[in-house]
Amino acid sequence: MTYVNPRVCLAGCALAASVLLLTSCTSDDGKDKAGASSPSSASSTSATATSPSEKEVAEQAQAALAAVQSGKFFASGTERVTDGVHTETILSKGKSYKLNLVCIGTGSAQLSFTPASTASKANVPCDQSLVQQRITGHGSVRINVDGAKGATGVIAWQVDAV
């Protein structure tokens, strides 16, 4: 009776499976068979493979803000457009600050403040554009950014003291 080492058997099986998978992915001419698949399955696969993750989009938005820091860092955050930004901070009365926003995704969002005299409302397009707003401290200030219906993506914001 012959004894076969289980590791050798497992390695042989893995090699055979790899060869089988490799040959099943190509046609006789060595061309990709993706063109023969249905359009819906091909498009959904490529869309999933090429769309960046939420984490990658958030990092991209934060990097865009870091490139335009306009004073001494005060506060920042990153939120999903669907969740919006709803933050309250204490800003020194009469002192000037700059709010920088970047929205990456689709659609747009609406920026507003409480009290309203802090700064004017603004539209924030989710096209990677930088939106800057000069704000004046009034003690407690609430910054709200609400996504429009159907908007998706990530909003990064940063307040700098100027």
C-alpha positions as CSV (number, residue, x, y, z in Angstrom):
1,M,0.0,0.0,0.0
2,T,1.3,3.5,-0.9
3,Y,0.9,6.4,1.4
4,V,0.4,9.9,-0.1
5,N,1.2,12.9,2.0
6,P,-2.1,15.0,2.4
7,R,-0.2,18.2,1.8
8,V,1.0,16.9,-1.6
9,C,-2.6,15.9,-2.5
10,L,-4.0,19.3,-1.4
11,A,-1.3,21.2,-3.4
12,G,-2.1,19.1,-6.5
13,C,-5.8,19.8,-6.2
14,A,-5.2,23.5,-5.8
15,L,-3.0,23.6,-8.9
16,A,-5.6,21.6,-10.9
17,A,-8.4,24.0,-9.8
18,S,-6.3,27.0,-10.7
19,V,-5.7,25.7,-14.2
20,L,-9.3,24.9,-14.6
21,L,-10.5,28.3,-13.5
22,L,-7.9,30.0,-15.8
23,T,-9.0,28.1,-18.9
24,S,-12.7,28.6,-18.2
25,C,-12.2,32.4,-18.2
26,T,-10.9,32.7,-21.7
27,S,-12.1,31.4,-25.1
28,D,-10.2,29.3,-27.6
29,D,-8.6,32.5,-29.1
30,G,-7.6,33.8,-25.6
31,K,-10.2,36.6,-25.9
32,D,-12.3,37.6,-22.9
33,K,-15.9,36.3,-23.0
34,A,-17.3,39.4,-21.2
35,G,-18.9,40.6,-24.5
36,A,-21.0,37.4,-24.7
37,S,-22.5,38.0,-21.3
38,S,-25.8,39.8,-20.8
39,P,-25.5,43.7,-20.7
40,S,-27.1,43.9,-17.3
41,S,-24.7,41.6,-15.6
42,A,-21.6,43.1,-17.3
43,S,-22.7,46.7,-16.4
44,S,-23.5,45.9,-12.8
45,T,-20.1,44.1,-12.3
46,S,-18.1,46.9,-13.8
47,A,-20.1,49.6,-11.9
48,T,-19.3,47.8,-8.6
49,A,-15.7,47.3,-9.4
50,T,-15.1,50.9,-10.5
51,S,-17.2,52.8,-7.9
52,P,-15.1,54.0,-5.0
53,S,-16.0,53.0,-1.5
54,E,-17.6,55.5,1.0
55,K,-14.3,55.4,2.9
56,E,-12.3,56.3,-0.2
57,V,-14.7,59.2,-1.1
58,A,-14.5,60.5,2.5
59,E,-10.7,60.5,2.4
60,Q,-10.8,62.3,-1.0
61,A,-13.1,65.0,0.5
62,Q,-10.9,65.4,3.5
63,A,-7.8,65.7,1.4
64,A,-9.5,68.5,-0.7
65,L,-10.2,70.4,2.5
66,A,-6.7,69.9,3.8
67,A,-5.4,71.5,0.6
68,V,-7.3,74.7,1.3
69,Q,-6.9,75.2,5.0
70,S,-7.6,78.9,5.5
71,G,-6.5,79.6,9.1
72,K,-6.1,78.0,12.4
73,F,-8.0,74.7,12.6
74,F,-11.1,74.9,14.8
75,A,-13.4,71.9,14.0
76,S,-14.2,69.4,11.2
77,G,-16.2,66.4,10.3
78,T,-17.4,64.1,7.5
79,E,-20.9,62.8,7.0
80,R,-23.0,61.0,4.5
81,V,-25.1,63.4,2.4
82,T,-28.2,61.4,3.3
83,D,-27.5,62.0,7.0
84,G,-26.5,65.6,6.6
85,V,-24.3,67.7,8.8
86,H,-25.9,68.9,12.0
87,T,-23.3,70.3,14.4
88,E,-23.3,72.9,17.1
89,T,-20.2,74.7,18.2
90,I,-19.3,77.6,20.4
91,L,-17.7,80.4,18.3
92,S,-16.2,83.5,20.0
93,K,-18.5,86.4,19.6
94,G,-17.4,88.9,16.9
95,K,-14.5,86.7,15.8
96,S,-14.3,85.6,12.1
97,Y,-14.2,82.0,11.0
98,K,-14.2,80.3,7.6
99,L,-16.3,77.3,6.8
100,N,-15.0,75.1,4.0
101,L,-17.3,72.4,2.5
102,V,-16.7,69.7,-0.1
103,C,-19.5,67.4,-1.3
104,I,-18.5,64.4,-3.4
105,G,-21.3,62.4,-5.0
106,T,-24.5,63.3,-6.8
107,G,-27.1,66.0,-6.3
108,S,-26.7,68.9,-4.0
109,A,-27.2,70.0,-0.4
110,Q,-28.4,73.2,1.3
111,L,-26.2,75.0,3.9
112,S,-27.9,77.0,6.7
113,F,-27.0,78.4,10.1
114,T,-28.7,79.1,13.4
115,P,-28.8,81.9,14.3
116,A,-29.4,82.9,10.7
117,S,-27.3,86.1,11.1
118,T,-24.1,83.9,11.4
119,A,-23.8,83.7,7.6
120,S,-26.0,83.4,4.5
121,K,-27.5,80.2,3.2
122,A,-25.8,78.5,0.3
123,N,-26.3,75.7,-2.2
124,V,-23.6,73.0,-2.0
125,P,-23.2,71.0,-5.3
126,C,-22.0,67.4,-4.8
127,D,-19.5,67.8,-7.7
128,Q,-16.3,68.1,-5.7
129,S,-16.5,71.9,-5.7
130,L,-15.2,73.7,-2.7
131,V,-17.8,75.9,-1.0
132,Q,-16.4,78.6,1.4
133,Q,-18.5,80.7,3.7
134,R,-17.2,83.4,6.1
135,I,-19.0,83.2,9.4
136,T,-19.1,85.4,12.4
137,G,-19.1,84.0,15.9
138,H,-22.3,84.5,18.0
139,G,-21.6,82.1,20.8
140,S,-23.5,78.9,20.1
141,V,-23.8,78.3,16.3
142,R,-25.5,75.5,14.6
143,I,-24.3,74.4,11.1
144,N,-26.8,72.4,9.1
145,V,-26.2,70.9,5.7
146,D,-29.2,68.9,4.4
147,G,-29.0,66.8,1.2
148,A,-31.6,67.4,-1.5
149,K,-34.0,64.6,-2.4
150,G,-32.0,61.8,-4.1
151,A,-28.6,63.3,-3.3
152,T,-25.9,60.8,-2.3
153,G,-22.2,60.9,-1.4
154,V,-20.1,62.4,1.4
155,I,-19.8,65.9,2.8
156,A,-16.6,67.0,4.5
157,W,-16.6,70.3,6.4
158,Q,-14.0,72.3,8.3
159,V,-14.1,75.5,10.4
160,D,-11.0,77.6,10.6
161,A,-10.4,80.6,12.8
162,V,-9.1,83.5,10.7
